């Protein structure tokens, strides 16, 4: 099983993914493909993501039962810890926090 989740990627990349995988929700693709096809899909993601971001997860024979890799800028970053792949969160951008605070206090921004 392969799952690809995209955010803010060009429509042509979304169309290309739909050739190999089923889009079950906007930007969420699933399928059952070989490792060779998975690598080919990843190569297409690397070439076409532009300013967006992508996470690709697939089932495998390890302790957690899956592996994943990411592409593009996102607050969530993969971290390996004691042989397990986990997700770490970067702190939010201070400008975003200030804007959200001001928007909540003033009702606009």
Secondary structure by P-SEA (a helix, b strand, c coil): cbbbbbccccaaaaaaaaaccccccccbbbbbbcaaaaaaaaaaaaaccccccbbbbbbccccccccccccccccbbbbbcccbbbbbbccccaaaaaaaaaaaaaccc
